[in-house]
């Protein structure tokens, strides 16, 4: 089964990011499109260090023509170019982006993300913002329609969704997979073929799953999916339960105690939740203070472990609510292998 790219050309996502870079850097990266074929994963700008791309988990330094080169012959990025890039990313209004800068990243149109590094300005033990930004990491968002199909059969029981948690380290494809799971639920995909659309609410706190523009998702998250962007998850969940009558809530990374409390409230309301968290395995997740109570109470009926192998993204294992493996065969999600290749749940 081939994956569709939902209207984007192969280099479309990369070109979307070039407009947030100064002309001189953009020229080098335009050349790199010919020498380093997409898909790219990251564009890295570090003041005083070589301009770099991350492609299939490998860092490549670029020369003036955009060709891979050793660090000593690569094109360095100037501190002024980092500063001008940040101005383009924030629309020349750093003040308007203080909350995002405090978190260390800015979400860009199309669901792309610009991560920041530099000198932290803190007060009372809490970070206020990032000052004197020294490097930028532009992560390319990917929309892969169909990538969730190998996992979907495990998350449905008689056509109803089971609460599920996606585990994986940063860069393991959790956001891409969540986006396609939302699409599959909202479009009515079920094990073995079509099914009824699920009333789905996507809580997109970081603006990167649906990437709304003028109220319309720019990325495919499902025909029967309502989107709530920004704001704390706990408040967004309350709005969804009170006003939108969902059968399924989909949300990005769990990171705060109130997120876990909101999930419990959803469970008491009979609504399934599909979410994600940073952890390399079930065992590691059980040691995390935020996740341990949810796992011990068997809130999640399914836990999927994601893994990256040599630049390939895949599903390492699917577990039940007690942590028992239901399937431990690794499958490369980039290729979107059909569910029957995994055997599928009974």
Order of alpha helices (4+ residues) and beta strands (2+ residues): alpha-alpha-beta-beta-beta-alpha-alpha-beta-beta-beta-alpha-beta-beta-beta-alpha-beta-beta-beta-beta-beta-beta-alpha-beta-alpha-beta-alpha-alpha-beta-beta-beta-beta
